[in-house]
Every structure is written in C-alpha cells, then in structure tokens.
C-alpha cells in the first residue's frame, strides 16, 4: 500500500488542492483521490508532486506492505 503526506505538504506550502493539481497537470479530483489513498500515482506524477511540494519523494510517499 502506498501512503502519502500530500495534504501535509500542501498545508505547509499553503496550496489548495486545485493549485497543486494545476501545478502538476491533473484534476483536483485526482488530488482528492490521492490524498484519500484511493489511487496510486504513476512514478512520474509522484515525482512531480514531490518536486512541487519541495520535498524528497520518500518524504511524501511511503510504501507499506499490506498484511
């Protein structure tokens, strides 16, 4: 399972979901789904989000083995 801290990163940058979506080229609904862990991003999208938030990818996304 891929968990993320997108919402935390957005709050630190004072970004709305729409602003992040526009910055990385996806819809706001995609950001909502990512934040709720209902959707796993492509590797390229994960890097774009991390770069936009100014964080290392491992600080935004964390893989956890499902039990």
N, C-alpha and C positions, 0 to 999 in steps of 0.2 A: 504494500500500500504506500502511496506517495502522499505524505502530509506536507502542508506548506504554511508559510507565515506571510502570505501576501498581504493580508489585512493589516498586520502589524507594520509591515514595511510601508504600506500606503499611508497609514496614520502618521508614521514618523516623517514622511515626505509631504504630509498634508495634501494628499491626492485623493480625488474621488475615484470611484470605480470607472466612471466614464473617461476621466483624464488618463488613467492607466491604460484602458482599452484603446483609446486613440493613439497613445504613445507607442503601443506595441502592435497595432493594426488588427485588433479583434473587436468583437462586440462587447458591450457591457455585460450581456447575459453570459458570455464566456468567462469573464472575470468572476461573476457571481458563482457560476458552477465550479470554477477552480477553488474559490475561497471556501466553498462548502464540501470540498473533496469529492465532488460528483463527476469530475472529469480530470483526466491526467493530460497535461500539456505535451506537445511534441518537445523534443530536446531543444529545438531552435526557439520555440516560444518560451520555454523555461529560461533560456539564456537571455532572451530579450527582456523578460520581466525582471530578472535579477539585475541586469545592467541598468534598466530604467530606475529601479529602486536603489541603485548604488551599493549593492551587496553581492557577495560571492554566492554562487548558485547553491552551495551547500548550506548557506545561512537562510535561504528562502525555502528550499525543497529538501525534504528528508525522506529517505526510503525506509519503511519499516516492514519487516516480514509479517505476513498475515499468519495468524495462529489457527 
